[in-house]
């Protein structure tokens, strides 16, 4: 249930930042984001977000005019961050990080700053907390 709650909040938060969520939202753990209005391909956005420490997949959107190699969209999932213990508040932070990274797509210094923020968040939610004891 939390995975879907997180996906819905991430979709809402991205939408508030001007991203078009394909189908208007989600009923699952996956979110499909149309980047057409942001001026980046899915392939470019995937690389930019990877530089910022955020993993997404490029993805075709319905009626995509771009090829499968470039795409107009990205696909995000919330299972991994939810399994780390993140909740809706953190989805709003992740949406902000995504927005900052996309806006700074041609600014390596700003992307490094975003990555620093991403690392601070993920450090609070380690992958295997039981191993840290």
N, C-alpha and C positions, 0 to 999 in steps of 0.2 A: 504494500500500500504506500509506503513512504517513497519508494522509487517513482511511482506515478505522481504522487503529490509534488515531489521534487521536479519532475519533468514539466508538470503544469506550471509551477512557479517559474522555472527557467524560461519556458515559452512566453509566459506573461511578461517577465522582466525584459527579455529581448525585444518583444513587441513594443513595449514602452520606449525602447531606445531606437525605434525606427526600423527594426528588422521585420521582414514579412515572414510569418510562420505559415508554411504551407498547410492548408486545411484549417487555419485559424487557431490551432492548438494541438493537443494530443490527448489520447486516451491510453497511451502506453508509455514505455520508458524512453521512446525515441522522439526526437524533434527534427523536423526537416525545415531548414531555413533557406529562403530565397535571398541571394545576395545581389540580385540584379541592380537594385537601387543603390547599393553600397559601392558599385563600380569594381568589384573584385570577382574573379572566377572562384569556384569552389577549390580548384587546385591551388591558386594563389593564397586564398584564405587559410587553407589547411597548412601551408608552409609558414605563413605569418603566425598563425596561432601556435604551431609547434615551436617556433622561436620563443614564444611567450610562455611555453610550458603547458599548453592546452592541446590535448589530442582530440581531433575531430576527423571525420572522413568527408572527402568531397563526395557529392551525390547529385545525380540528375534530379531535376524537379519535373513535375508534369509539364508536358509540352516544351521541354527545354530546347532552346535553339543552339546550345553549345554541345560539343561532343562529350562522350563519356570520359575522355582524357582531361577535360577542363571543367565541365559542369557549371551550372549557375547556382548550385546550392551546396550546403554542408549538412551533415547528419550528426546530431549529438545524442548521447545517451546518458542516463543518470544512474545506471546500476553501479558503476565503479565508485563514484563519489558517495553514493548512498551507503554502500557497503563499508565505507570508511567512517560513517557516522554523520555525514553532513545532512543538514535539514534545509527547509525553505529559505531561511535567512542566508545561507551560504550560496544558494542558487542565485540570489540577487547579486551577491558579490561576484560570482562566476560570470553572470551576464555583463556586469560592469567591466570585468577583465577582458571579456570577448570584445566588447564595444571599444574599449581603449586600444586594444591590439589592432583591430580592424582600422580604426581611425589613424593609428600610427604605423600603418603598414609599410611606409617608406622611411621610417625613422628608427634605426637600430638602437639608439640610446633610449628612446621611449619604450621600445619593445623589451629592452633589458629591465627597465623599471617595472613593467607589467609582470615580467617573469619573477622578479623579486617578490612582488605581492602574491603571486600564485604560489611560490615556494613557502612564503609565510603561512598561507592558509593550509596548504597540504601538510606542512610540518605539524600543525595542530591535530591532524587526522592521519596518523601513520597507517600504512597498509596492514601491518601485522603488529598491533599494539601488544598482544600477548607475548611477543618475543622481546619486548623492551623491558619486561619485568624481571 
